[in-house]
Amino acid sequence: MLRLLRLISYPQLRASWGRSLLVIGGIATGVALIVAIDVINASVLAGFRRTIERVAGPAQLQVTLGIGEVGFSEAAADLIRTDPAVVAAIPLTRGTVGLVGDPGTTLQLFGVDLTAEEDLQRYTVTSGDRREILANMNDPSSILVTSTFAEPRGLDVGRSLTLATPTGTRPYTIRGILEARGMAAAFGGLLIVMDLPAAQRALAKDGQIDQIDVVLADGAPIDAVQARLQSRLPTGLRVLRPAERSAEYDGVLGSFQAMLTGLSLLCLVAGIYIVYNTTSTAAVHRALTMAALRLQGAERSQLFRLLMLEALVLGVLGVVAGIPIGVLLAMLLTGMVSDSMSVIFQIRFPVEALTVRLQHQPWIFVVGIGATLFASYASARRVARMEPLAIMRADFRAVTRGPSARRLIVGWIALVAISTAALAIEVQQRSILWGNFGSTLWFAASIVIAIPLVRASRAIFSQILPRLFGAAGRVAAESLYRSPVRTGVTAAAIALVMTVALTSSSLSWSLSRNISSYFSGGFLACDLAVSAVTTDGGWLETPIPDELGGEIGRLEGVRSIDLIRIFPGQMFRGERIAVGGGSDGIFDPDRYPRGWYRSGNPETAAVALRAGTGANVSLSLAERFRLAVGDRITLDAPDGPLSLAITGIVPDYMSDRGSVILNRRLLVEHWNDHAVNRIHVFLRPGAAAEDVRARIAARLGKDYALKILMPGEVVAFHAEQVARAFVLMDAVQLLIVVVTVAGILDLLLSSIVERKRELSLWRMIGADEGAVRRSVVVESGTIGAMGGILGIALGFVTSAIWVGMNFRYLLGYYLQFYFAWTSALRFLVLVAAMAMTAGYLAAVAATRQSILDGLRID
């Protein structure tokens, strides 16, 4: 076999190097995407683990409320210190601040206990003069910055920085430069350290902390101390090892990573299509050589093994090329993906270095090789079974008709049935794995139905093309349907990548439309929205003082204001949800459009919500935990469990895992929180929004870094965030270009080689080069049209599945489905342009050969 590979296969693969590169590239593309997604997922999680470890320092245990994003009373630190095994219980608070004059830069502000020399040394926050740092810590404007942040900006000790904090903008003096190690290396060094009381004041968290780092005595039993502290602390506070906190983020990010994995598998399917199509055309192109080997004594099994060995070699080359390309892709896309995650999860995702999980690479290698062999099996088996005399006919494409339409339709129905069953299991078990399996199988089934659809279209195109294009159209129609299998596969490959692109576009469009409806009425309706310029990583702005609402409410032209506070990191039954608090006006039943309440009575709900005895829950939370109106929901507040009656089930997008909406007075009372994320302003009749916006800016703009948006601008802001979350999907459009050009060009060039006598005869009897070229371009355009129409049909169904089913279990958002018709038309034009380009290139090749060479008989 190795001798045949060297003497027969190598010269032919080298002669048709373009087709060989296409096979290698098809597998390399799929493998590269799988590797890239795996590296990105690993890198994001590793970045979180490093950040948690650096912030924890030498602490063996950490105490948080929820996932560490909800504040609680610092009195818990005194309780922890009473344990005999505890050496130190160090409280910490944190928040996001902006750099005035540079709105693109946001910093993490950490408040730690820096008043004691031992604490300063424990957290490795060192600088040139440690005594001066300690002496200046009583000054609330004193800050420490990292060398990573200071050096590129030419900052030094004594310099001043103006920061936008939740309590306003004010100058802070740099008292020390931190070495980039320990906590100072977290978040890429984009952080500021302050003494704890000063940080609490700046972040509007007086008396509250976000975390307690617990340092134990040498030899203390960590498990026993952990259990003891957990039993003594208030309900809701959790005592975890840093590694256990890291593991929590695996669960938080698991859904998004599963979605990326599902998309990478779909791209691998696209690679399989390319390989299948290319090996099919290559098999027919090499049929004469295979027939000659059979006549010289080669066995069918021997030829089959030779062709599969060729596929193995090309697959190995594709995988070997795909793995480093995937790592390179990860380098280019990690920032984009982490930015998308920050929008969806409202968490900053620090990624300082790539993490390649070497133990995964052998499995990826096996998947790539298996995909190549699977894609090559059918064509290798078909060529090996051909009769030599049949192959030597003038038109040997007639012997490759493929399976019957009935068998293909039955097979397609079977695949769709299995896919439907998998999606049903997904709904029943809320299983992301079954969802990915079902949707991937549905994608793969498109090739099966494409072939009978192409055959069925013969009656239509055989009539239309001659009428529109004359003789060129007749020749194009005849060529198309001589090999319906290869034509169908090419059309299916185009349809597949169009389906992937349309699914991503429809997800983005559906989310944008649902959010636009969300802001047009109900919880977030207003005439003006006032918030901080800085965000916590996604769409949620950093807190501002609630007393700003009173100042705005007294301005001329303002009728009333609403206050909104959102905690994105509340835990409920092991899931990270959001708690949103609103002032009384938000619960006015007249603000909500008909049908907004999926369950519950708006008037009854308003009474309970304003009284602080009830709560609304999002549709996603209700379905995930099977909650209903009348049930009670218990939240872990800092002062203990808070139980409320569920008064309504409504759509909401504050969190991917669901949300609870209650009266903001409960947040003030039980969470001791006096900040807000947004102030919604309602104007008096006749008041001009621009005038009121100018008054707010004049009154508060100097002291606070605020953005003041009108309703349309609020919608545009959130549409921009949705675009950020789905920016990775734009790269899918490149697949349309690659697959369309590569698939059609390979098919047409192979067709031209097989039809060279036919085309030469046509030219000999009087057809000019223009007619020949028109026939090839018409053929390519028809294939593009078939693929485009099939892609829109498949894309519509697939998008409905993803938006209505997969997306809610992958990311937790329950969306009304809107198909991206504008994108569908754009992709259809793109496919048409690429098809015509491929057709023209093939047409030029068809007319370059001389007529005599075309008439020569092999």
Disulfide bonds with the S-S distance in Angstrom:
none
